Amino acid sequence: MRILFPKMFGCGESSIKLNTKFTILLALFFIVVFLFLVIPSKHHKLPKLAMIYEPTDFARPFNRTYPFTARFIDEEGNIHMRLALISDPDTKSKLEENTWVSKLQFAELILDSEWKTANLLLKEKCDIRNQYAYKGRGSEFSELIAFNGDLYTVDDRTGIIYRFIAKCPDPELIPWVILSDGPGNMNKGFKAEWLAVKDDVMFVGGMGKPFSDPMTGQVINNDPMYVKAISHTGQVQHLDWRQNYRNMLNSLSLAPSGYLLHEAAAWSQHHKQWFFLPRRESSEMYNEVVDEEKGTNVVIRTSSTFSNVKYSRLPAAPIKKRGFSSFKFVPHTNDLIIIGIKTKEFKGEVASYATVFKTNMDLLMEEIEISPTDKFEGVEFV
C-alpha cells in the first residue's frame, strides 16, 4: 500500500528564501524606527508636554523672613535698621499720558541700646513709575507690608496689590491681585488704606466708616467697612467687618454720630491683639472740610474677636492737622516699640512726619518732619 502525501504549494526553495528576506527587512524596519524614537538627535526632538501648573504651588510653605536685611549694632550699642516709605500723591500722581508716579524713600531707624531714644535718618529717594490706572488716576499707594518673603503695596484707586521690588533707581511694581470694592461684587477697585499680616494671611482694610456724602454726611454705602483676607497663593475672601469697626467706635463713645478713619493697623503676634492707630477721630458727623483738622493720638488695642477693645492716648496733645497713615512694630523688640508715620492734608498742602513710642505710651522720638511736600502713607522694615 502506498502512502500519498498532499502536494505542498509555495514551499519550494525560492519561497523559503523570499519569506526569509521579507522577515529580515521587516525586522530592520522596526529596529530603525525604534532607534529613531529612542536615541536623541540634534535633528529630531520629541515635543515635551508642558505642565499647566506645578501642584506644589498650592501647598508651598509660607516664607516668614522679616526683615529682609540684618540689623546693624554699632560700637556704642545703637541698633540700626533699614526702612522704606511709599507716597500717595493723589491727583498729582499723573506725570504724562499713561504714566503715573509716586515716591520711594529709604531711611534708617537708630534705636539706642536701652530703648530710651530713637532717631531717623533719611537715605536715598527715587520715583516709582507705573502704567496702571482707573479713570485717569493711579499710583496712589497707601501702605507697605512684608508678606511671604516679599514686599507688597496697594493702590487705593485701582484696588491693585503689587509685589514691590524696592530699589533706587528704578523700583519695580508687579501686579498680583485686583480687589473689587465692598463684598467683592462691585465694578470698581477697593479703596484699600491699611495692610496687616495675621496667621500667614494678608488683611486689607479700608477707612472703616460708611461711605457718605462729603458735605452732608449722609450714608451712601458700607463698602469701606469690608476687609479682604488674602492667602499667600492669592485666594481672596471678602469679610464683613462692620461690627468690628462699630465695637471700636463704641469703645471711644463716638457712636452714633461720630466716626474714626483708619489707615494704620497691625496684628501683634506677641500681644495677640490688633492695634489700630486712627488717622481721624470725631464725635461729630463727617464733613470733608472739617475732617482735615480731626487728627488724633489714640492707640486702640483689641482681641482677635473685637470683644475686648481698649485704648490709650499718647501724652502729647495731638496736632489736629496730622493723623496716622501707617505704623510698624520695630523688629526684635517683642512688639513693644512702634514707629508711626503721620500725614497732613490741609487746604491742598501735604506733609509727612515720623514718631517712635512704646506700647505703654513712652515717647522715644517726638514727631519730626520727613517731607514738607510728599504724603508718605506706607512704611515697612526692609
C-alpha positions as CSV (number, residue, x, y, z in Angstrom):
1,M,0.0,0.0,0.0
2,R,1.4,3.5,-0.9
3,I,1.0,6.4,1.3
4,L,0.2,9.5,-0.6
5,F,1.2,12.9,0.8
6,P,-0.7,16.0,-0.2
7,K,1.2,18.3,-2.6
8,M,2.7,21.4,-0.8
9,F,2.3,24.6,-2.7
10,G,4.7,27.6,-2.3
11,C,7.1,25.7,-0.1
12,G,9.9,25.4,-2.5
13,E,13.5,26.7,-2.0
14,S,12.6,30.0,-3.7
15,S,9.6,30.6,-1.5
16,I,11.6,30.0,1.7
17,K,14.3,32.4,0.6
18,L,11.6,35.0,-0.2
19,N,9.9,34.7,3.2
20,T,13.3,35.0,5.0
21,K,14.2,38.1,3.2
22,F,10.8,39.7,4.0
23,T,11.2,38.9,7.6
24,I,14.7,40.4,7.8
25,L,13.6,43.6,6.0
26,L,10.6,43.9,8.4
27,A,12.8,43.5,11.4
28,L,15.3,46.0,10.1
29,F,12.5,48.5,9.6
30,F,11.3,48.2,13.2
31,I,14.8,48.5,14.5
32,V,15.4,51.7,12.6
33,V,12.1,53.2,13.8
34,F,12.9,52.2,17.4
35,L,16.4,53.8,17.2
36,F,14.9,57.0,15.7
37,L,12.4,57.3,18.5
38,V,14.7,56.4,21.4
39,I,18.1,57.9,20.5
40,P,18.2,61.7,20.8
41,S,19.5,63.8,17.9
42,K,20.1,67.4,17.2
43,H,17.9,66.9,14.1
44,H,14.9,65.5,15.8
45,K,13.4,66.1,19.2
46,L,10.2,64.8,20.6
47,P,7.9,67.6,21.9
48,K,7.7,67.8,25.7
49,L,4.4,68.0,27.5
50,A,4.3,71.3,29.4
51,M,2.7,71.4,32.9
52,I,-0.1,73.8,33.2
53,Y,0.8,74.4,36.8
54,E,3.0,72.9,39.4
55,P,0.9,71.1,42.0
56,T,3.2,72.1,44.8
57,D,2.5,75.8,44.1
58,F,-0.7,75.4,46.1
59,A,1.0,73.9,49.1
60,R,4.3,75.6,49.2
61,P,5.3,76.8,52.7
62,F,4.9,80.4,53.9
63,N,8.1,82.4,53.9
64,R,8.4,84.3,57.3
65,T,11.6,86.1,56.5
66,Y,11.5,89.5,58.2
67,P,13.0,92.0,57.9
68,F,14.9,91.3,54.7
69,T,18.2,92.9,55.8
70,A,20.0,92.3,59.1
71,R,20.1,95.0,61.7
72,F,23.5,96.6,62.5
73,I,24.7,97.3,66.0
74,D,27.5,99.9,66.2
75,E,30.3,100.2,68.8
76,E,28.0,102.2,71.2
77,G,25.3,99.5,71.1
78,N,22.9,101.6,69.0
79,I,20.7,99.4,66.7
80,H,20.4,100.4,63.0
81,M,17.5,99.2,60.9
82,R,16.6,99.9,57.3
83,L,13.1,101.2,56.3
84,A,11.2,102.0,53.2
85,L,8.4,104.5,52.8
86,I,6.0,105.0,49.9
87,S,3.9,108.0,49.0
88,D,0.3,108.7,47.9
89,P,0.4,111.7,45.6
90,D,-3.4,111.6,45.0
91,T,-4.4,113.6,41.9
92,K,-0.8,114.8,41.5
93,S,0.4,111.4,40.5
94,K,-0.1,111.7,36.7
95,L,3.2,112.5,35.1
96,E,2.3,112.2,31.4
97,E,0.0,110.2,29.2
98,N,-0.3,106.6,30.5
99,T,2.3,107.2,33.2
100,W,1.7,107.8,37.0
101,V,4.4,108.4,39.5
102,S,4.9,108.0,43.2
103,K,7.9,108.3,45.6
104,L,10.1,105.7,47.3
105,Q,12.1,106.9,50.3
106,F,14.6,104.8,52.2
107,A,15.5,105.6,55.8
108,E,17.5,104.3,58.8
109,L,16.0,104.0,62.2
110,I,18.5,104.2,65.1
111,L,17.5,102.8,68.4
112,D,19.7,103.2,71.5
113,S,20.8,100.1,73.4
114,E,18.4,100.8,76.3
115,W,15.4,101.5,74.1
116,K,15.0,105.0,75.5
117,T,15.7,107.2,72.4
118,A,15.4,106.9,68.7
119,N,16.4,108.8,65.6
120,L,15.5,108.6,61.9
121,L,17.9,109.3,59.1
122,L,16.6,109.8,55.6
123,K,18.6,108.0,52.8
124,E,18.1,107.6,49.1
125,K,14.9,108.6,47.3
126,C,13.6,107.9,43.8
127,D,10.5,107.9,41.6
128,I,8.2,104.9,41.2
129,R,6.7,104.8,37.7
130,N,3.6,102.9,36.8
131,Q,1.1,102.5,33.8
132,Y,-1.9,101.1,35.6
133,A,-4.8,103.4,36.4
134,Y,-8.6,103.7,36.9
135,K,-10.5,106.6,35.4
136,G,-7.3,108.5,34.9
137,R,-5.8,108.0,38.4
138,G,-3.2,105.6,39.7
139,S,-0.1,105.1,41.8
140,E,-1.9,106.3,44.9
141,F,-0.1,103.9,47.3
142,S,-1.5,103.7,50.8
143,E,0.7,101.1,52.6
144,L,3.7,98.8,52.5
145,I,3.8,95.3,54.0
146,A,6.3,92.4,54.2
147,F,4.5,89.2,53.3
148,N,5.7,85.7,52.3
149,G,9.3,86.9,51.8
150,D,8.4,89.8,49.6
151,L,7.4,93.4,49.9
152,Y,3.8,94.5,48.8
153,T,1.9,97.7,48.3
154,V,-1.6,98.6,47.3
155,D,-3.1,101.4,45.1
156,D,-6.2,102.8,46.8
157,R,-7.5,104.0,43.4
158,T,-7.3,100.8,41.3
159,G,-7.5,98.2,44.1
160,I,-4.4,96.5,42.7
161,I,-2.0,94.9,45.1
162,Y,1.6,94.9,43.8
163,R,4.7,92.9,44.7
164,F,7.1,95.7,45.1
165,I,10.8,95.5,44.3
166,A,12.1,98.4,46.4
167,K,15.4,99.7,45.0
168,C,16.8,103.0,43.8
169,P,16.9,103.7,41.0
170,D,14.1,102.0,39.0
171,P,11.9,100.3,41.6
172,E,9.5,97.7,40.1
173,L,5.8,97.1,40.6
174,I,4.4,93.6,39.7
175,P,0.6,93.3,39.8
176,W,-0.5,90.4,42.0
177,V,-4.2,90.7,43.0
178,I,-7.0,93.0,42.0
179,L,-9.5,93.7,44.8
180,S,-13.1,94.8,44.0
181,D,-14.9,97.1,46.4
182,G,-17.3,96.1,49.2
183,P,-18.3,92.4,49.3
184,G,-16.3,91.7,46.1
185,N,-19.0,92.1,43.5
186,M,-18.5,95.7,42.6
187,N,-17.2,97.1,39.3
188,K,-14.6,99.4,41.0
189,G,-11.5,98.8,42.9
190,F,-11.4,98.5,46.7
191,K,-10.1,101.7,48.3
192,A,-7.6,100.0,50.5
193,E,-6.0,102.0,53.3
194,W,-4.2,99.5,55.5
195,L,-2.4,96.2,55.2
196,A,-1.6,93.7,58.0
197,V,-0.5,90.1,58.4
198,K,-2.1,87.7,60.8
199,D,-1.8,83.9,60.8
200,D,0.1,84.0,57.4
201,V,-2.8,85.8,55.8
202,M,-2.7,89.3,54.4
203,F,-5.6,91.5,55.7
204,V,-6.5,94.5,53.6
205,G,-8.8,97.2,55.0
206,G,-10.4,100.4,54.1
207,M,-11.3,103.5,56.2
208,G,-13.7,101.6,58.3
209,K,-16.6,104.1,58.1
210,P,-19.6,104.1,55.8
211,F,-19.0,106.0,52.5
212,S,-21.0,109.2,52.9
213,D,-21.8,112.4,51.2
214,P,-18.7,114.6,51.7
215,M,-20.8,117.7,52.8
216,T,-23.9,116.3,54.4
217,G,-22.6,113.1,55.9
218,Q,-25.5,111.1,54.5
219,V,-24.5,107.4,54.3
220,I,-24.3,106.1,50.7
221,N,-22.9,102.6,51.3
222,N,-20.9,100.4,53.7
223,D,-18.3,99.2,51.2
224,P,-15.3,100.7,53.1
225,M,-16.3,98.5,56.1
226,Y,-15.3,95.3,54.3
227,V,-11.9,93.7,54.8
228,K,-10.1,91.4,52.3
229,A,-8.2,88.3,53.5
230,I,-5.7,87.0,51.0
231,S,-3.7,83.8,51.2
232,H,0.0,83.7,50.1
233,T,-1.2,81.9,46.9
234,G,-3.6,84.7,46.1
235,Q,-7.0,83.4,47.1
236,V,-9.3,86.2,48.4
237,Q,-12.1,86.3,50.9
238,H,-14.3,89.3,51.5
239,L,-15.1,89.8,55.2
240,D,-17.9,92.0,56.6
241,W,-16.2,93.9,59.5
242,R,-19.0,96.3,60.2
243,Q,-19.4,95.1,63.8
244,N,-15.7,95.1,64.4
245,Y,-15.4,98.8,63.4
246,R,-18.5,99.6,65.4
247,N,-17.1,98.0,68.5
248,M,-14.0,100.3,68.3
249,L,-16.3,103.3,67.8
250,N,-18.4,102.4,70.8
251,S,-15.3,101.9,73.0
252,L,-14.4,105.6,72.4
253,S,-18.1,106.6,73.0
254,L,-18.2,108.2,69.5
255,A,-21.4,106.5,68.3
256,P,-23.9,107.2,66.9
257,S,-22.9,110.4,65.1
258,G,-19.1,110.3,65.4
259,Y,-16.5,108.4,63.4
260,L,-13.0,107.0,63.1
261,L,-11.0,106.9,59.9
262,H,-8.5,104.0,59.8
263,E,-5.3,104.0,57.7
264,A,-3.0,102.2,60.0
265,A,-3.4,98.7,61.6
266,A,-1.3,95.7,62.6
267,W,-1.7,92.4,64.3
268,S,0.8,91.7,67.1
269,Q,1.7,88.0,67.5
270,H,3.4,88.8,70.8
271,H,0.4,90.6,72.3
272,K,-2.2,88.5,70.5
273,Q,-4.0,91.8,69.7
274,W,-5.0,94.0,66.9
275,F,-3.5,97.5,67.1
276,F,-5.2,100.5,65.3
277,L,-3.9,104.0,65.1
278,P,-6.7,106.0,63.5
279,R,-6.0,109.0,61.3
280,R,-9.1,110.9,62.3
281,E,-11.3,110.9,65.4
282,S,-14.5,112.9,65.7
283,S,-17.7,112.9,67.8
284,E,-19.5,114.8,65.1
285,M,-21.0,113.8,61.7
286,Y,-18.4,113.6,58.9
287,N,-17.7,116.8,56.9
288,E,-15.0,116.7,54.3
289,V,-13.7,120.2,55.1
290,V,-13.8,120.0,58.9
291,D,-12.3,116.5,58.8
292,E,-8.9,117.9,57.8
293,E,-8.5,119.0,61.4
294,K,-9.6,115.8,63.2
295,G,-6.2,114.3,63.7
296,T,-5.7,112.1,66.8
297,N,-3.1,110.4,69.0
298,V,-5.3,107.5,70.1
299,V,-4.0,103.9,70.1
300,I,-6.6,101.1,70.0
301,R,-5.9,97.5,71.1
302,T,-8.4,94.7,70.8
303,S,-8.7,90.9,70.9
304,S,-9.0,89.0,67.6
305,T,-12.8,88.8,68.1
306,F,-13.0,92.6,68.9
307,S,-14.9,91.7,72.0
308,N,-12.4,93.4,74.3
309,V,-11.5,96.8,72.9
310,K,-9.2,99.2,74.9
311,Y,-7.5,102.4,74.0
312,S,-4.7,104.7,75.2
313,R,-3.5,108.1,74.2
314,L,0.0,109.4,73.6
315,P,0.9,112.0,76.2
316,A,1.4,114.9,73.8
317,A,-1.7,116.8,72.7
318,P,-2.4,115.8,69.0
319,I,-1.7,118.3,66.3
320,K,-5.1,118.3,64.7
321,K,-3.9,118.6,61.1
322,R,-1.9,115.4,61.5
323,G,-3.0,111.8,61.7
324,F,-1.5,108.3,61.5
325,S,-1.3,106.8,58.0
326,S,1.0,103.9,58.8
327,F,2.9,102.2,61.6
328,K,5.0,99.1,62.2
329,F,6.3,97.3,65.3
330,V,10.1,97.7,65.5
331,P,11.7,94.2,64.9
332,H,13.5,92.4,67.8
333,T,11.5,94.4,70.4
334,N,8.7,91.9,71.1
335,D,6.3,94.5,69.6
336,L,7.0,96.9,72.4
337,I,8.1,99.8,70.2
338,I,6.2,101.4,67.3
339,I,7.3,103.7,64.5
340,G,4.4,105.7,63.3
341,I,4.0,107.9,60.1
342,K,1.7,110.8,60.2
343,T,0.4,112.9,57.3
344,K,-1.1,116.3,56.9
345,E,-3.7,117.3,54.2
346,F,-4.9,120.8,54.8
347,K,-6.3,123.1,52.1
348,G,-4.3,121.4,49.4
349,E,-1.0,121.3,51.3
350,V,0.5,117.9,52.3
351,A,3.4,116.9,54.6
352,S,4.7,113.8,56.4
353,Y,6.0,113.2,59.9
354,A,7.5,110.3,61.9
355,T,7.4,109.4,65.6
356,V,8.6,106.5,67.8
357,F,7.0,105.4,71.0
358,K,6.4,102.3,73.2
359,T,3.1,100.5,73.6
360,N,3.0,101.8,77.1
361,M,2.9,105.3,75.5
362,D,6.5,106.3,76.5
363,L,7.9,108.6,73.8
364,L,11.3,107.7,72.2
365,M,11.2,110.3,69.4
366,E,8.9,113.3,69.1
367,E,7.2,114.0,65.7
368,I,9.7,115.1,63.1
369,E,9.0,116.2,59.6
370,I,10.3,113.8,57.0
371,S,8.8,115.6,53.9
372,P,7.2,119.0,53.5
373,T,5.8,118.1,50.1
374,D,5.2,114.3,50.0
375,K,2.4,112.4,51.7
376,F,4.1,109.1,52.8
377,E,1.3,106.6,53.7
378,G,3.3,103.4,53.9
379,V,6.3,102.3,56.0
380,E,8.0,98.9,56.4
381,F,11.2,97.4,57.6
382,V,13.2,96.0,54.7
